[in-house]
Every structure is written in structure tokens, then in C-alpha cells.
Amino acid sequence: MAGLQAGAPTPQSITVHGQSRVLEVGFSDGATFRIPFELMRIYSPSAEVQGHGPGQEVLQTGKREVELVGLEPVGNYAVQPVFSDGHNTGIYTWSLLYDLGARQAELWTDYERRLAEAGVDRDAPMVDKGGHACSSH
């Protein structure tokens, strides 16, 4: 089943901390991660963020204050968050949540690098609401 590999850690607890804007996930291997909603949102697995192929990713900005307003289970392998900016199409498998939690420092560094390369600020409002990275900036 997608999202489940034999022997891969599975969530034992999931807690939404609205005030601190983090999703706390405790896994079967003993690891516990506090994943900021912003990190989840900017690395959403949805086509709106990832595009439909390599090089089509859409750099997300203005997500520092995003909140998690809903979290729905998807079978036994994932959750689908609903964010306060209306984004609700990303399906976060257990392995993706584990990866986001385990690689937070690396992912933040990569995000900051991509912001700098694009010449935009983390808090800049999103410009392209079309959902596709079709421009050549």
C-alpha cells in the first residue's frame, strides 16, 4: 500500500498544536517530531506546489502564519491537512511526515537558498495564484 513500506515507522500519536503552529507526530520507532505548519505547507506534496514534473516546483512564500484548520485521515497510510490559506490537496504519507520531521534543518536551509536565488522574501505574498510555475523568472 502506498505510504507504507515493510518495517517503516508508523505514527503512534498525532497532535495538532494550534498556538505554536506545529504538528507533533510520534512514531513506532520512538522518534517524535514537531513539524511546523509552514514547513508542511511549503513542502506540500500536491501538484500545486510540486508541479507536474522536475523543474515545475512553485516556490511558496507568505506561509509563516499559516494554520492547520483540518486534518483528515487517508486510509491507513496518510493524512490530508486543510490549511488556513485554503490549500487542501496535499496527501502526507507517514513516510513523508517522517522525512519532513527528520530533515527539518536541511529543508529549511534549502528553502532559504531557493528564496535567495529567486530574490524573494519568506513573507512575500504569493503572486501566481494559477497553481502552475509557467513563468520564466
N, CA, C and O atoms as CSV, one atom per row, in Angstrom:
chain,resi,resn,atom,element,x,y,z
A,1,MET,N,N,0.839,-1.179,0.000
A,1,MET,CA,C,0.000,0.000,0.000
A,1,MET,C,C,0.886,1.245,0.000
A,1,MET,O,O,1.898,1.290,0.699
A,2,ALA,N,N,0.512,2.238,-0.770
A,2,ALA,CA,C,1.294,3.475,-0.870
A,2,ALA,C,C,1.484,4.095,0.500
A,2,ALA,O,O,0.549,4.164,1.298
A,3,GLY,N,N,2.699,4.545,0.765
A,3,GLY,CA,C,2.969,5.205,2.033
A,3,GLY,C,C,3.400,4.264,3.133
A,3,GLY,O,O,3.860,4.717,4.182
A,4,LEU,N,N,3.265,2.972,2.926
A,4,LEU,CA,C,3.670,2.005,3.935
A,4,LEU,C,C,4.698,1.049,3.347
A,4,LEU,O,O,4.404,0.315,2.403
A,5,GLN,N,N,5.888,1.061,3.900
A,5,GLN,CA,C,6.907,0.111,3.497
A,5,GLN,C,C,7.085,-0.857,4.656
A,5,GLN,O,O,6.964,-0.466,5.817
A,6,ALA,N,N,7.365,-2.093,4.356
A,6,ALA,CA,C,7.556,-3.085,5.405
A,6,ALA,C,C,8.616,-2.605,6.389
A,6,ALA,O,O,9.731,-2.262,5.997
A,7,GLY,N,N,8.262,-2.583,7.652
A,7,GLY,CA,C,9.201,-2.176,8.687
A,7,GLY,C,C,9.351,-0.674,8.874
A,7,GLY,O,O,10.054,-0.239,9.786
A,8,ALA,N,N,8.706,0.130,8.029
A,8,ALA,CA,C,8.803,1.587,8.154
A,8,ALA,C,C,8.034,2.044,9.394
A,8,ALA,O,O,6.986,1.487,9.720
A,9,PRO,N,N,8.559,3.061,10.084
A,9,PRO,CA,C,7.863,3.574,11.267
A,9,PRO,C,C,6.472,4.109,10.912
A,9,PRO,O,O,6.276,4.725,9.864
A,10,THR,N,N,5.531,3.863,11.792
A,10,THR,CA,C,4.171,4.369,11.612
A,10,THR,C,C,3.825,5.269,12.790
A,10,THR,O,O,4.356,5.087,13.886
A,11,PRO,N,N,2.931,6.245,12.573
A,11,PRO,CA,C,2.568,7.152,13.663
A,11,PRO,C,C,1.839,6.426,14.790
A,11,PRO,O,O,0.961,5.597,14.553
A,12,GLN,N,N,2.220,6.753,16.005
A,12,GLN,CA,C,1.545,6.238,17.193
A,12,GLN,C,C,0.689,7.334,17.821
A,12,GLN,O,O,-0.268,7.060,18.545
A,13,SER,N,N,1.059,8.592,17.525
A,13,SER,CA,C,0.286,9.734,18.016
A,13,SER,C,C,0.476,10.908,17.067
A,13,SER,O,O,1.560,11.125,16.526
A,14,ILE,N,N,-0.600,11.655,16.880
A,14,ILE,CA,C,-0.555,12.874,16.076
A,14,ILE,C,C,-1.310,13.937,16.856
A,14,ILE,O,O,-2.483,13.763,17.188
A,15,THR,N,N,-0.624,15.047,17.150
A,15,THR,CA,C,-1.225,16.128,17.915
A,15,THR,C,C,-1.037,17.441,17.185
A,15,THR,O,O,0.084,17.796,16.818
A,16,VAL,N,N,-2.124,18.165,16.972
A,16,VAL,CA,C,-2.070,19.486,16.363
A,16,VAL,C,C,-1.923,20.507,17.489
A,16,VAL,O,O,-2.771,20.593,18.377
A,17,HIS,N,N,-0.839,21.277,17.442
A,17,HIS,CA,C,-0.612,22.352,18.410
A,17,HIS,C,C,-0.878,23.670,17.687
A,17,HIS,O,O,0.019,24.236,17.062
A,18,GLY,N,N,-2.112,24.150,17.775
A,18,GLY,CA,C,-2.518,25.338,17.036
A,18,GLY,C,C,-1.777,26.604,17.418
A,18,GLY,O,O,-1.392,27.385,16.548
A,19,GLN,N,N,-1.572,26.816,18.714
A,19,GLN,CA,C,-0.945,28.052,19.153
A,19,GLN,C,C,0.508,28.156,18.687
A,19,GLN,O,O,0.950,29.225,18.265
A,20,SER,N,N,1.253,27.044,18.763
A,20,SER,CA,C,2.655,27.065,18.336
A,20,SER,C,C,2.814,26.677,16.858
A,20,SER,O,O,3.924,26.666,16.328
A,21,ARG,N,N,1.693,26.361,16.205
A,21,ARG,CA,C,1.671,26.033,14.782
A,21,ARG,C,C,2.609,24.881,14.417
A,21,ARG,O,O,3.410,24.991,13.489
A,22,VAL,N,N,2.501,23.785,15.151
A,22,VAL,CA,C,3.279,22.594,14.818
A,22,VAL,C,C,2.393,21.352,14.897
A,22,VAL,O,O,1.435,21.288,15.668
A,23,LEU,N,N,2.748,20.373,14.073
A,23,LEU,CA,C,2.116,19.061,14.123
A,23,LEU,C,C,3.123,18.143,14.791
A,23,LEU,O,O,4.225,17.945,14.280
A,24,GLU,N,N,2.749,17.585,15.929
A,24,GLU,CA,C,3.630,16.676,16.653
A,24,GLU,C,C,3.242,15.251,16.292
A,24,GLU,O,O,2.093,14.840,16.455
A,25,VAL,N,N,4.236,14.501,15.794
A,25,VAL,CA,C,3.977,13.120,15.374
A,25,VAL,C,C,4.967,12.209,16.086
A,25,VAL,O,O,6.181,12.377,15.969
A,26,GLY,N,N,4.427,11.236,16.829
A,26,GLY,CA,C,5.247,10.231,17.487
A,26,GLY,C,C,5.190,8.942,16.685
A,26,GLY,O,O,4.108,8.447,16.371
A,27,PHE,N,N,6.355,8.398,16.353
A,27,PHE,CA,C,6.414,7.205,15.507
A,27,PHE,C,C,6.759,5.951,16.299
A,27,PHE,O,O,7.255,6.017,17.423
A,28,SER,N,N,6.483,4.810,15.680
A,28,SER,CA,C,6.672,3.499,16.312
A,28,SER,C,C,8.124,3.192,16.634
A,28,SER,O,O,8.389,2.315,17.456
A,29,ASP,N,N,9.080,3.887,16.012
A,29,ASP,CA,C,10.496,3.644,16.319
A,29,ASP,C,C,10.987,4.523,17.476
A,29,ASP,O,O,12.174,4.529,17.799
A,30,GLY,N,N,10.055,5.269,18.099
A,30,GLY,CA,C,10.413,6.122,19.230
A,30,GLY,C,C,10.696,7.564,18.853
A,30,GLY,O,O,10.784,8.421,19.732
A,31,ALA,N,N,10.840,7.851,17.571
A,31,ALA,CA,C,11.096,9.223,17.129
A,31,ALA,C,C,9.829,10.061,17.284
A,31,ALA,O,O,8.724,9.595,17.005
A,32,THR,N,N,10.003,11.292,17.729
A,32,THR,CA,C,8.910,12.255,17.812
A,32,THR,C,C,9.380,13.533,17.149
A,32,THR,O,O,10.465,14.039,17.439
A,33,PHE,N,N,8.550,14.051,16.254
A,33,PHE,CA,C,8.896,15.268,15.533
A,33,PHE,C,C,7.826,16.325,15.751
A,33,PHE,O,O,6.639,16.011,15.843
A,34,ARG,N,N,8.253,17.575,15.833
A,34,ARG,CA,C,7.358,18.732,15.884
A,34,ARG,C,C,7.575,19.478,14.567
A,34,ARG,O,O,8.546,20.219,14.411
A,35,ILE,N,N,6.662,19.272,13.635
A,35,ILE,CA,C,6.803,19.798,12.275
A,35,ILE,C,C,5.984,21.083,12.149
A,35,ILE,O,O,4.761,21.049,12.283
A,36,PRO,N,N,6.646,22.216,11.894
A,36,PRO,CA,C,5.909,23.473,11.740
A,36,PRO,C,C,4.924,23.400,10.568
A,36,PRO,O,O,5.222,22.816,9.526
A,37,PHE,N,N,3.746,24.005,10.761
A,37,PHE,CA,C,2.756,24.035,9.685
A,37,PHE,C,C,3.351,24.682,8.436
A,37,PHE,O,O,3.093,24.234,7.318
A,38,GLU,N,N,4.147,25.736,8.627
A,38,GLU,CA,C,4.765,26.417,7.486
A,38,GLU,C,C,5.619,25.447,6.672
A,38,GLU,O,O,5.552,25.445,5.443
A,39,LEU,N,N,6.415,24.632,7.342
A,39,LEU,CA,C,7.263,23.669,6.640
A,39,LEU,C,C,6.405,22.671,5.865
A,39,LEU,O,O,6.704,22.342,4.717
A,40,MET,N,N,5.341,22.198,6.501
A,40,MET,CA,C,4.432,21.275,5.816
A,40,MET,C,C,3.842,21.935,4.572
A,40,MET,O,O,3.739,21.313,3.514
A,41,ARG,N,N,3.459,23.194,4.713
A,41,ARG,CA,C,2.792,23.892,3.606
A,41,ARG,C,C,3.742,24.170,2.447
A,41,ARG,O,O,3.368,23.999,1.287
A,42,ILE,N,N,4.975,24.599,2.751
A,42,ILE,CA,C,5.896,24.943,1.661
A,42,ILE,C,C,6.456,23.706,0.969
A,42,ILE,O,O,6.936,23.788,-0.161
A,43,TYR,N,N,6.396,22.559,1.646
A,43,TYR,CA,C,6.839,21.297,1.036
A,43,TYR,C,C,5.662,20.363,0.761
A,43,TYR,O,O,5.825,19.143,0.743
A,44,SER,N,N,4.491,20.931,0.549
A,44,SER,CA,C,3.313,20.116,0.254
A,44,SER,C,C,3.584,19.211,-0.944
A,44,SER,O,O,4.193,19.644,-1.922
A,45,PRO,N,N,3.135,17.956,-0.875
A,45,PRO,CA,C,3.340,17.038,-1.999
A,45,PRO,C,C,2.361,17.266,-3.148
A,45,PRO,O,O,2.389,16.520,-4.127
A,46,SER,N,N,1.509,18.263,-3.055
A,46,SER,CA,C,0.494,18.493,-4.083
A,46,SER,C,C,1.108,18.976,-5.395
A,46,SER,O,O,2.205,19.533,-5.407
A,47,ALA,N,N,0.401,18.762,-6.483
A,47,ALA,CA,C,0.850,19.243,-7.797
A,47,ALA,C,C,0.896,20.766,-7.822
A,47,ALA,O,O,1.703,21.346,-8.547
A,48,GLU,N,N,0.043,21.416,-7.043
A,48,GLU,CA,C,0.032,22.883,-6.964
A,48,GLU,C,C,1.387,23.422,-6.502
A,48,GLU,O,O,1.806,24.500,-6.923
A,49,VAL,N,N,2.067,22.673,-5.643
A,49,VAL,CA,C,3.370,23.084,-5.115
A,49,VAL,C,C,4.505,22.395,-5.867
A,49,VAL,O,O,5.484,23.046,-6.233
A,50,GLN,N,N,4.390,21.098,-6.101
A,50,GLN,CA,C,5.464,20.320,-6.721
A,50,GLN,C,C,5.486,20.407,-8.240
A,50,GLN,O,O,6.485,20.059,-8.870
A,51,GLY,N,N,4.393,20.867,-8.828
A,51,GLY,CA,C,4.307,20.882,-10.284
A,51,GLY,C,C,4.012,19.483,-10.797
A,51,GLY,O,O,3.695,18.578,-10.025
A,52,HIS,N,N,4.120,19.320,-12.091
A,52,HIS,CA,C,3.806,18.027,-12.701
A,52,HIS,C,C,5.049,17.320,-13.211
A,52,HIS,O,O,4.959,16.320,-13.923
A,53,GLY,N,N,6.210,17.845,-12.843
A,53,GLY,CA,C,7.466,17.229,-13.255
A,53,GLY,C,C,8.636,18.046,-12.743
A,53,GLY,O,O,8.444,19.137,-12.206
A,54,PRO,N,N,9.848,17.529,-12.905
A,54,PRO,CA,C,11.044,18.224,-12.431
A,54,PRO,C,C,11.146,19.633,-13.014
A,54,PRO,O,O,10.905,19.846,-14.202
A,55,GLY,N,N,11.503,20.583,-12.163
A,55,GLY,CA,C,11.663,21.962,-12.581
A,55,GLY,C,C,10.381,22.772,-12.588
A,55,GLY,O,O,10.409,23.959,-12.913
A,56,GLN,N,N,9.260,22.161,-12.239
A,56,GLN,CA,C,7.978,22.867,-12.237
A,56,GLN,C,C,7.519,23.244,-10.832
A,56,GLN,O,O,6.388,23.694,-10.651
A,57,GLU,N,N,8.384,23.066,-9.840
A,57,GLU,CA,C,8.016,23.373,-8.467
A,57,GLU,C,C,7.672,24.859,-8.341
A,57,GLU,O,O,8.280,25.701,-9.002
A,58,VAL,N,N,6.701,25.170,-7.495
A,58,VAL,CA,C,6.289,26.549,-7.257
A,58,VAL,C,C,6.778,26.952,-5.867
A,58,VAL,O,O,6.329,26.405,-4.860
A,59,LEU,N,N,7.701,27.915,-5.822
A,59,LEU,CA,C,8.242,28.392,-4.558
A,59,LEU,C,C,7.129,29.057,-3.755
A,59,LEU,O,O,6.490,29.998,-4.226
A,60,GLN,N,N,6.908,28.570,-2.562
A,60,GLN,CA,C,5.845,29.078,-1.706
A,60,GLN,C,C,6.378,30.189,-0.804
A,60,GLN,O,O,7.440,30.046,-0.198
A,61,THR,N,N,5.645,31.287,-0.717
A,61,THR,CA,C,6.006,32.388,0.172
A,61,THR,C,C,4.761,32.830,0.938
A,61,THR,O,O,3.636,32.474,0.588
A,62,GLY,N,N,4.990,33.609,1.983
A,62,GLY,CA,C,3.871,34.141,2.756
A,62,GLY,C,C,3.136,33.092,3.574
A,62,GLY,O,O,1.943,33.240,3.838
A,63,LYS,N,N,3.835,32.028,3.981
A,63,LYS,CA,C,3.181,30.925,4.699
A,63,LYS,C,C,3.566,30.848,6.180
A,63,LYS,O,O,3.188,29.901,6.869
A,64,ARG,N,N,4.314,31.838,6.671
A,64,ARG,CA,C,4.780,31.802,8.066
A,64,ARG,C,C,3.624,31.671,9.066
A,64,ARG,O,O,3.741,30.955,10.060
A,65,GLU,N,N,2.521,32.354,8.804
A,65,GLU,CA,C,1.396,32.371,9.740
A,65,GLU,C,C,0.304,31.355,9.401
A,65,GLU,O,O,-0.759,31.365,10.021
A,66,VAL,N,N,0.554,30.484,8.431
A,66,VAL,CA,C,-0.470,29.530,8.025
A,66,VAL,C,C,-0.838,28.624,9.210
A,66,VAL,O,O,0.011,28.229,10.009
A,67,GLU,N,N,-2.115,28.319,9.286
A,67,GLU,CA,C,-2.618,27.449,10.356
A,67,GLU,C,C,-3.190,26.174,9.747
A,67,GLU,O,O,-3.525,26.118,8.564
A,68,LEU,N,N,-3.287,25.170,10.583
A,68,LEU,CA,C,-3.888,23.905,10.188
A,68,LEU,C,C,-5.320,23.931,10.720
A,68,LEU,O,O,-5.538,23.921,11.932
A,69,VAL,N,N,-6.286,23.965,9.816
A,69,VAL,CA,C,-7.683,24.066,10.239
A,69,VAL,C,C,-8.422,22.734,10.151
A,69,VAL,O,O,-9.563,22.620,10.599
A,70,GLY,N,N,-7.768,21.729,9.574
A,70,GLY,CA,C,-8.362,20.409,9.485
A,70,GLY,C,C,-7.286,19.383,9.178
A,70,GLY,O,O,-6.261,19.701,8.575
A,71,LEU,N,N,-7.528,18.152,9.597
A,71,LEU,CA,C,-6.585,17.066,9.340
A,71,LEU,C,C,-7.395,15.782,9.199
A,71,LEU,O,O,-7.904,15.243,10.181
A,72,GLU,N,N,-7.505,15.304,7.970
A,72,GLU,CA,C,-8.334,14.141,7.686
A,72,GLU,C,C,-7.484,12.913,7.407
A,72,GLU,O,O,-6.484,13.010,6.696
A,73,PRO,N,N,-7.861,11.750,7.956
A,73,PRO,CA,C,-7.123,10.516,7.637
A,73,PRO,C,C,-7.375,10.102,6.192
A,73,PRO,O,O,-8.460,10.315,5.651
A,74,VAL,N,N,-6.355,9.507,5.579
A,74,VAL,CA,C,-6.481,8.939,4.234
A,74,VAL,C,C,-6.091,7.479,4.371
A,74,VAL,O,O,-4.909,7.146,4.453
A,75,GLY,N,N,-7.084,6.617,4.396
A,75,GLY,CA,C,-6.834,5.193,4.606
A,75,GLY,C,C,-6.016,4.981,5.868
A,75,GLY,O,O,-6.213,5.664,6.872
A,76,ASN,N,N,-5.092,4.023,5.806
A,76,ASN,CA,C,-4.204,3.737,6.928
A,76,ASN,C,C,-2.774,4.163,6.630
A,76,ASN,O,O,-1.831,3.674,7.253
A,77,TYR,N,N,-2.614,5.084,5.666
A,77,TYR,CA,C,-1.258,5.407,5.230
A,77,TYR,C,C,-0.919,6.896,5.190
A,77,TYR,O,O,0.228,7.251,4.920
A,78,ALA,N,N,-1.896,7.781,5.454
A,78,ALA,CA,C,-1.613,9.204,5.279
A,78,ALA,C,C,-2.660,10.070,5.963
A,78,ALA,O,O,-3.668,9.585,6.477
A,79,VAL,N,N,-2.381,11.384,5.950
A,79,VAL,CA,C,-3.348,12.392,6.372
A,79,VAL,C,C,-3.391,13.482,5.306
A,79,VAL,O,O,-2.432,13.697,4.564
A,80,GLN,N,N,-4.530,14.158,5.257
A,80,GLN,CA,C,-4.697,15.271,4.325
A,80,GLN,C,C,-5.054,16.515,5.127
A,80,GLN,O,O,-6.178,16.651,5.609
A,81,PRO,N,N,-4.077,17.436,5.269
A,81,PRO,CA,C,-4.341,18.655,6.023
A,81,PRO,C,C,-5.123,19.684,5.211
A,81,PRO,O,O,-5.063,19.711,3.982
A,82,VAL,N,N,-5.848,20.519,5.924
A,82,VAL,CA,C,-6.501,21.688,5.345
A,82,VAL,C,C,-5.852,22.889,6.022
A,82,VAL,O,O,-5.910,23.033,7.243
A,83,PHE,N,N,-5.230,23.753,5.210
A,83,PHE,CA,C,-4.536,24.915,5.740
A,83,PHE,C,C,-5.415,26.156,5.660
A,83,PHE,O,O,-6.346,26.222,4.858
A,84,SER,N,N,-5.111,27.129,6.494
A,84,SER,CA,C,-5.915,28.346,6.576
A,84,SER,C,C,-5.872,29.179,5.297
A,84,SER,O,O,-6.723,30.049,5.112
A,85,ASP,N,N,-4.905,28.937,4.412
A,85,ASP,CA,C,-4.862,29.673,3.144
A,85,ASP,C,C,-5.683,28.973,2.061
A,85,ASP,O,O,-5.653,29.366,0.895
A,86,GLY,N,N,-6.422,27.924,2.464
A,86,GLY,CA,C,-7.294,27.215,1.536
A,86,GLY,C,C,-6.654,26.006,0.875
A,86,GLY,O,O,-7.345,25.229,0.215
A,87,HIS,N,N,-5.351,25.831,1.039
A,87,HIS,CA,C,-4.672,24.687,0.424
A,87,HIS,C,C,-5.120,23.397,1.115
A,87,HIS,O,O,-5.050,23.288,2.339
A,88,ASN,N,N,-5.579,22.426,0.331
A,88,ASN,CA,C,-6.079,21.173,0.916
A,88,ASN,C,C,-5.869,19.965,0.013
A,88,ASN,O,O,-6.554,18.953,0.163
A,89,THR,N,N,-4.926,20.062,-0.925
A,89,THR,CA,C,-4.776,18.966,-1.886
A,89,THR,C,C,-3.564,18.080,-1.652
A,89,THR,O,O,-3.356,17.125,-2.401
A,90,GLY,N,N,-2.759,18.365,-0.638
A,90,GLY,CA,C,-1.592,17.538,-0.374
A,90,GLY,C,C,-1.928,16.338,0.504
A,90,GLY,O,O,-2.584,16.481,1.536
A,91,ILE,N,N,-1.479,15.165,0.097
A,91,ILE,CA,C,-1.652,13.962,0.918
A,91,ILE,C,C,-0.286,13.607,1.495
A,91,ILE,O,O,0.656,13.313,0.759
A,92,TYR,N,N,-0.195,13.640,2.814
A,92,TYR,CA,C,1.064,13.442,3.539
A,92,TYR,C,C,1.126,12.019,4.066
A,92,TYR,O,O,0.497,11.691,5.072
A,93,THR,N,N,1.894,11.172,3.374
A,93,THR,CA,C,2.054,9.788,3.814
A,93,THR,C,C,2.873,9.765,5.100
A,93,THR,O,O,3.525,10.751,5.446
A,94,TRP,N,N,2.836,8.651,5.796
A,94,TRP,CA,C,3.627,8.524,7.028
A,94,TRP,C,C,5.103,8.730,6.724
A,94,TRP,O,O,5.809,9.378,7.497
A,95,SER,N,N,5.578,8.185,5.605
A,95,SER,CA,C,6.998,8.337,5.271
A,95,SER,C,C,7.347,9.791,4.966
A,95,SER,O,O,8.445,10.236,5.297
A,96,LEU,N,N,6.443,10.537,4.345
A,96,LEU,CA,C,6.696,11.954,4.078
A,96,LEU,C,C,6.748,12.740,5.393
A,96,LEU,O,O,7.631,13.578,5.574
A,97,LEU,N,N,5.823,12.480,6.299
A,97,LEU,CA,C,5.851,13.167,7.603
A,97,LEU,C,C,7.141,12.851,8.358
A,97,LEU,O,O,7.734,13.730,8.983
A,98,TYR,N,N,7.565,11.605,8.296
A,98,TYR,CA,C,8.812,11.209,8.966
A,98,TYR,C,C,9.990,11.962,8.344
A,98,TYR,O,O,10.858,12.473,9.051
A,99,ASP,N,N,10.004,12.022,7.021
A,99,ASP,CA,C,11.076,12.709,6.299
A,99,ASP,C,C,11.082,14.206,6.633
A,99,ASP,O,O,12.142,14.774,6.896
A,100,LEU,N,N,9.918,14.842,6.625
A,100,LEU,CA,C,9.841,16.264,6.978
A,100,LEU,C,C,10.366,16.499,8.386
A,100,LEU,O,O,11.096,17.460,8.632
A,101,GLY,N,N,9.995,15.627,9.299
A,101,GLY,CA,C,10.451,15.773,10.681
A,101,GLY,C,C,11.943,15.550,10.836
A,101,GLY,O,O,12.625,16.318,11.513
A,102,ALA,N,N,12.448,14.500,10.210
A,102,ALA,CA,C,13.857,14.137,10.367
A,102,ALA,C,C,14.800,15.090,9.645
A,102,ALA,O,O,15.952,15.243,10.052
A,103,ARG,N,N,14.331,15.730,8.587
A,103,ARG,CA,C,15.206,16.577,7.756
A,103,ARG,C,C,14.877,18.064,7.870
A,103,ARG,O,O,15.203,18.835,6.967
A,104,GLN,N,N,14.241,18.476,8.960
A,104,GLN,CA,C,13.810,19.869,9.084
A,104,GLN,C,C,14.928,20.876,8.829
A,104,GLN,O,O,14.747,21.808,8.045
A,105,ALA,N,N,16.066,20.706,9.470
A,105,ALA,CA,C,17.160,21.681,9.328
A,105,ALA,C,C,17.598,21.775,7.866
A,105,ALA,O,O,17.774,22.875,7.341
A,106,GLU,N,N,17.771,20.649,7.222
A,106,GLU,CA,C,18.180,20.612,5.815
A,106,GLU,C,C,17.128,21.259,4.915
A,106,GLU,O,O,17.469,22.007,3.999
A,107,LEU,N,N,15.856,20.974,5.172
A,107,LEU,CA,C,14.776,21.524,4.353
A,107,LEU,C,C,14.666,23.037,4.515
A,107,LEU,O,O,14.444,23.747,3.534
A,108,TRP,N,N,14.821,23.539,5.747
A,108,TRP,CA,C,14.792,24.992,5.965
A,108,TRP,C,C,15.948,25.659,5.228
A,108,TRP,O,O,15.765,26.709,4.613
A,109,THR,N,N,17.140,25.056,5.284
A,109,THR,CA,C,18.307,25.610,4.593
A,109,THR,C,C,18.060,25.655,3.087
A,109,THR,O,O,18.382,26.647,2.434
A,110,ASP,N,N,17.493,24.588,2.537
A,110,ASP,CA,C,17.198,24.537,1.115
A,110,ASP,C,C,16.155,25.596,0.738
A,110,ASP,O,O,16.277,26.249,-0.298
A,111,TYR,N,N,15.144,25.760,1.572
A,111,TYR,CA,C,14.095,26.754,1.327
A,111,TYR,C,C,14.693,28.162,1.315
A,111,TYR,O,O,14.391,28.960,0.427
A,112,GLU,N,N,15.535,28.463,2.295
A,112,GLU,CA,C,16.170,29.784,2.361
A,112,GLU,C,C,17.056,30.027,1.143
A,112,GLU,O,O,17.115,31.146,0.634
A,113,ARG,N,N,17.738,28.996,0.675
A,113,ARG,CA,C,18.569,29.118,-0.522
A,113,ARG,C,C,17.707,29.423,-1.745
A,113,ARG,O,O,18.044,30.294,-2.546
A,114,ARG,N,N,16.597,28.703,-1.883
A,114,ARG,CA,C,15.709,28.922,-3.030
A,114,ARG,C,C,15.076,30.312,-2.986
A,114,ARG,O,O,14.893,30.940,-4.030
A,115,LEU,N,N,14.739,30.800,-1.788
A,115,LEU,CA,C,14.211,32.167,-1.657
A,115,LEU,C,C,15.251,33.179,-2.127
A,115,LEU,O,O,14.947,34.094,-2.893
A,116,ALA,N,N,16.485,32.998,-1.654
A,116,ALA,CA,C,17.568,33.927,-2.022
A,116,ALA,C,C,17.807,33.907,-3.527
A,116,ALA,O,O,17.975,34.960,-4.142
A,117,GLU,N,N,17.824,32.720,-4.125
A,117,GLU,CA,C,18.033,32.608,-5.566
A,117,GLU,C,C,16.920,33.292,-6.359
A,117,GLU,O,O,17.156,33.853,-7.428
A,118,ALA,N,N,15.709,33.234,-5.818
A,118,ALA,CA,C,14.561,33.850,-6.500
A,118,ALA,C,C,14.458,35.344,-6.183
A,118,ALA,O,O,13.688,36.066,-6.816
A,119,GLY,N,N,15.240,35.804,-5.198
A,119,GLY,CA,C,15.193,37.212,-4.824
A,119,GLY,C,C,13.894,37.618,-4.158
A,119,GLY,O,O,13.432,38.749,-4.307
A,120,VAL,N,N,13.306,36.678,-3.417
A,120,VAL,CA,C,12.052,36.977,-2.725
A,120,VAL,C,C,12.202,36.732,-1.234
A,120,VAL,O,O,13.075,35.986,-0.791
A,121,ASP,N,N,11.343,37.369,-0.482
A,121,ASP,CA,C,11.325,37.250,0.966
A,121,ASP,C,C,10.359,36.145,1.380
A,121,ASP,O,O,9.357,35.900,0.708
A,122,ARG,N,N,10.662,35.495,2.466
A,122,ARG,CA,C,9.827,34.417,3.007
A,122,ARG,C,C,8.389,34.867,3.251
A,122,ARG,O,O,7.452,34.081,3.117
A,123,ASP,N,N,8.227,36.138,3.609
A,123,ASP,CA,C,6.898,36.651,3.928
A,123,ASP,C,C,6.214,37.353,2.764
A,123,ASP,O,O,5.115,37.884,2.927
A,124,ALA,N,N,6.840,37.366,1.598
A,124,ALA,CA,C,6.219,37.989,0.425
A,124,ALA,C,C,4.942,37.243,0.070
A,124,ALA,O,O,4.890,36.016,0.157
A,125,PRO,N,N,3.913,37.981,-0.330
A,125,PRO,CA,C,2.682,37.291,-0.735
A,125,PRO,C,C,2.913,36.482,-2.010
A,125,PRO,O,O,3.748,36.836,-2.842
A,126,MET,N,N,2.171,35.411,-2.146
A,126,MET,CA,C,2.246,34.607,-3.366
A,126,MET,C,C,1.704,35.448,-4.516
A,126,MET,O,O,0.679,36.115,-4.374
A,127,VAL,N,N,2.390,35.417,-5.651
A,127,VAL,CA,C,1.983,36.217,-6.798
A,127,VAL,C,C,1.138,35.395,-7.747
A,127,VAL,O,O,0.054,35.826,-8.142
A,128,ASP,N,N,1.618,34.211,-8.122
A,128,ASP,CA,C,0.924,33.378,-9.096
A,128,ASP,C,C,-0.113,32.520,-8.401
A,128,ASP,O,O,0.232,31.544,-7.735
A,129,LYS,N,N,-1.383,32.876,-8.548
A,129,LYS,CA,C,-2.458,32.092,-7.946
A,129,LYS,C,C,-2.962,31.015,-8.898
A,129,LYS,O,O,-3.903,30.288,-8.578
A,130,GLY,N,N,-2.329,30.911,-10.079
A,130,GLY,CA,C,-2.783,29.929,-11.065
A,130,GLY,C,C,-2.389,28.513,-10.731
A,130,GLY,O,O,-2.934,27.570,-11.304
A,131,GLY,N,N,-1.439,28.338,-9.800
A,131,GLY,CA,C,-1.073,26.992,-9.392
A,131,GLY,C,C,-0.017,26.331,-10.257
A,131,GLY,O,O,0.366,25.190,-9.998
A,132,HIS,N,N,0.461,27.026,-11.279
A,132,HIS,CA,C,1.484,26.447,-12.136
A,132,HIS,C,C,2.683,27.382,-12.235
A,132,HIS,O,O,2.531,28.603,-12.191
A,133,ALA,N,N,3.854,26.816,-12.366
A,133,ALA,CA,C,5.081,27.602,-12.499
A,133,ALA,C,C,5.399,27.704,-13.991
A,133,ALA,O,O,6.310,27.038,-14.483
A,134,CYS,N,N,4.658,28.527,-14.695
A,134,CYS,CA,C,4.838,28.616,-16.133
A,134,CYS,C,C,5.665,29.815,-16.554
A,134,CYS,O,O,6.014,29.940,-17.728
A,135,SER,N,N,5.984,30.695,-15.624
A,135,SER,CA,C,6.766,31.877,-15.971
A,135,SER,C,C,8.237,31.577,-15.925
A,135,SER,O,O,8.654,30.570,-15.352
A,136,SER,N,N,9.031,32.440,-16.524
A,136,SER,CA,C,10.481,32.221,-16.549
A,136,SER,C,C,11.182,33.324,-15.770
A,136,SER,O,O,11.789,34.213,-16.367
A,137,HIS,N,N,11.106,33.277,-14.466
A,137,HIS,CA,C,11.724,34.292,-13.601
A,137,HIS,C,C,13.190,34.011,-13.460
A,137,HIS,O,O,13.896,34.748,-12.772
